[in-house]
């Protein structure tokens, strides 16, 4: 057990992130307080953070890092990456035009959602917010369906 340095609550050690420099090997803020601190910090300093990230991405190290991340993504999700690339090429070539969000009707930051990656041009157009919500709901329903019931069966 450890007391959080921010909220003062006594919590399990698993509720604290690792910190090699700390005497007990854990950060002084619990994970919940750390999450809240990071949100506030980003809201307060977002302009400067975005500028720093943009400057780093212009450097050779930043470009190499982005290239490594893209390659790792392509290797780990080849079918997904191929479908996204085919859709992007079709939009750029004028074969397909972006439509308003199918959920809220917004035309801002519309993304193509692939219900089936084997059909790369068959997409549902969703704004960034609705697309995020859709995937969050999919993850939650997958978690619920994998949760065993008291009888040992999945829901």
C-alpha positions as CSV (number, residue, x, y, z in Angstrom):
1,X,0.0,0.0,0.0
2,X,1.1,3.5,-0.8
3,X,-0.4,7.0,-0.2
4,X,-0.8,9.1,-3.4
5,X,1.1,12.4,-3.2
6,X,-1.8,14.2,-5.0
7,X,-5.1,12.9,-3.7
8,X,-3.8,11.5,-0.4
9,X,-5.6,8.2,-0.8
10,X,-4.0,4.9,0.3
11,X,-3.8,2.7,-2.8
12,X,-2.3,-0.6,-4.0
13,X,1.2,-0.4,-5.5
14,X,-0.4,-1.5,-8.8
15,X,-2.3,1.8,-8.9
16,X,1.1,3.6,-9.4
17,X,3.2,3.7,-12.5
18,X,6.8,2.4,-12.3
19,X,9.6,4.9,-11.6
20,X,13.2,3.5,-11.5
21,X,14.5,6.6,-9.7
22,X,12.0,6.5,-6.8
23,X,13.1,4.6,-3.7
24,X,10.0,2.3,-3.8
25,X,10.1,2.0,-7.6
26,X,6.8,3.8,-8.1
27,X,5.7,7.3,-9.0
28,X,4.4,9.5,-6.2
29,X,1.0,10.2,-8.0
30,X,-1.5,7.4,-8.5
31,X,-2.5,6.5,-12.1
32,X,-5.8,8.4,-11.8
33,X,-4.1,11.6,-10.5
34,X,-1.3,11.3,-13.1
35,X,-3.9,11.0,-15.9
36,X,-5.7,14.1,-14.6
37,X,-2.4,16.0,-14.3
38,X,-1.4,15.1,-17.8
39,X,-4.7,16.3,-19.2
40,X,-4.4,19.6,-17.4
41,X,-0.8,20.0,-18.4
42,X,-1.6,19.4,-22.1
43,X,-4.6,21.8,-22.0
44,X,-2.4,24.5,-20.5
45,X,0.7,23.9,-22.8
46,X,-0.8,22.4,-25.9
47,X,0.4,25.1,-28.2
48,X,4.0,24.8,-27.1
49,X,3.8,20.9,-27.1
50,X,2.5,20.9,-30.7
51,X,5.2,23.3,-31.8
52,X,7.9,21.1,-30.2
53,X,6.5,17.9,-31.8
54,X,6.3,19.7,-35.2
55,X,9.9,20.8,-34.9
56,X,11.0,17.3,-33.9
57,X,9.2,15.7,-36.8
58,X,11.1,18.0,-39.2
59,X,14.5,16.7,-37.9
60,X,16.2,13.6,-39.4
61,X,15.6,11.7,-36.1
62,X,11.9,12.6,-36.1
63,X,11.5,11.5,-39.8
64,X,13.3,8.2,-39.0
65,X,11.0,7.6,-36.0
66,X,7.8,8.2,-38.0
67,X,9.1,5.9,-40.7
68,X,9.9,3.1,-38.2
69,X,6.4,3.5,-36.6
70,X,4.7,3.4,-40.0
71,X,6.7,0.3,-41.0
72,X,5.8,-1.5,-37.7
73,X,2.2,-0.7,-38.2
74,X,2.2,-2.0,-41.8
75,X,3.9,-5.2,-40.6
76,X,1.5,-5.8,-37.7
77,X,-1.7,-4.9,-39.6
78,X,-1.0,-5.6,-43.3
79,X,-4.6,-6.0,-44.4
80,X,-5.7,-2.9,-42.5
81,X,-2.9,-0.8,-43.9
82,X,-3.5,-2.0,-47.4
83,X,-7.2,-1.1,-47.2
84,X,-6.4,2.3,-45.8
85,X,-3.8,3.0,-48.5
86,X,-6.2,1.9,-51.3
87,X,-9.0,4.2,-49.9
88,X,-6.5,7.1,-49.6
89,X,-5.4,6.6,-53.2
90,X,-9.0,6.4,-54.4
91,X,-9.9,9.7,-52.6
92,X,-6.8,11.4,-53.9
93,X,-7.5,10.2,-57.4
94,X,-11.1,11.4,-57.3
95,X,-12.6,7.9,-57.6
96,X,-14.3,8.3,-54.2
97,X,-15.4,11.6,-52.5
98,X,-15.6,12.0,-48.8
99,X,-19.2,12.2,-47.5
100,X,-20.5,13.9,-44.3
101,X,-20.5,11.8,-41.1
102,X,-23.1,9.1,-41.2
103,X,-23.9,9.6,-37.5
104,X,-23.9,13.3,-36.8
105,X,-23.7,14.8,-40.3
106,X,-20.6,16.8,-39.7
107,X,-18.3,17.4,-42.7
108,X,-15.2,18.2,-40.5
109,X,-12.4,15.7,-40.2
110,X,-14.4,12.9,-41.9
111,X,-12.7,9.5,-41.9
112,X,-13.5,6.3,-43.8
113,X,-14.4,3.4,-41.4
114,X,-13.8,-0.1,-42.8
115,X,-16.4,-2.6,-41.5
116,X,-14.6,-5.2,-43.6
117,X,-10.9,-4.7,-44.6
118,X,-11.3,-7.2,-47.5
119,X,-13.5,-4.5,-49.1
120,X,-11.2,-1.5,-49.0
121,X,-13.5,0.9,-50.9
122,X,-16.6,0.0,-49.0
123,X,-16.5,2.4,-46.1
124,X,-18.8,4.3,-43.7
125,X,-17.9,8.0,-43.4
126,X,-17.5,9.1,-39.8
127,X,-16.2,12.3,-38.3
128,X,-13.2,11.8,-36.0
129,X,-15.3,12.0,-32.8
130,X,-17.9,9.5,-34.0
131,X,-15.2,7.2,-35.4
132,X,-13.4,7.2,-32.0
133,X,-16.7,6.5,-30.2
134,X,-17.6,3.7,-32.6
135,X,-14.3,1.9,-31.9
136,X,-14.5,2.5,-28.2
137,X,-18.0,0.9,-28.2
138,X,-16.6,-2.1,-30.2
139,X,-13.8,-2.5,-27.7
140,X,-16.2,-2.4,-24.7
141,X,-18.6,-4.9,-26.3
142,X,-15.7,-7.2,-27.1
143,X,-14.6,-6.9,-23.5
144,X,-18.1,-7.7,-22.3
145,X,-18.5,-10.7,-24.6
146,X,-15.2,-12.1,-23.4
147,X,-16.1,-11.6,-19.7
148,X,-17.0,-15.0,-18.1
149,X,-20.3,-15.2,-16.3
150,X,-20.7,-16.9,-12.9
151,X,-21.5,-20.1,-14.8
152,X,-18.1,-19.9,-16.7
153,X,-19.7,-19.1,-20.0
154,X,-19.0,-15.9,-22.0
155,X,-21.8,-13.3,-22.2
